Amino acid sequence: MIRELKEQDKEQFISMVDAFYHSEAVLHSIPKEYILNTFNEVISGSPYAKVYIFEEQGEIAGYGQISLTYSNEAGGMAVWIEELYILEKFRGLGLGSSFLNFIKEKYASKAKRLRLEICESNKAAEKLYLRKGFTSLDYKQMLYDINL
């Protein structure tokens, strides 16, 4: 089952995000304060960020986080799949595929593009995304962190 994040998921969500940011799927960790900020933003009903919880046999099995933006290049709304994490004991059950299918269906009439990024070393994720129809986008990403 895939459902929206709830207040009572707080501790498990924080634990999973922390595990994600200490895995090979990312380039570096983040402060726990950032995770709490995300939780609060999503719980408060942000129109820009959504978190979905995956359940398997009544247990929380993972999560997916998306962000919504508008893209001239895509000609409409773009859904960024920011994070996809599945607890070790639930991997290989098709939960990642189910989440991607869920997002494709949920945003089929609203969005023009699904977009994500992966680390070069994350070959398992790349294999999943290619199998689900994603293609490579040969942009070099850059960022500027604003310290407020």
Secondary structure by P-SEA (a helix, b strand, c coil): cccccccccaaaaaaaaaaaaacccccccccaaaaaaaaaaaaaccccbbbbbbbcccccccbbbbbbbbbcccccbbbbcccccccccccccaaaaaaaaaaaaaaccccccccccccccaaaaaaaaaaabbbbbccbbbbbbbcc
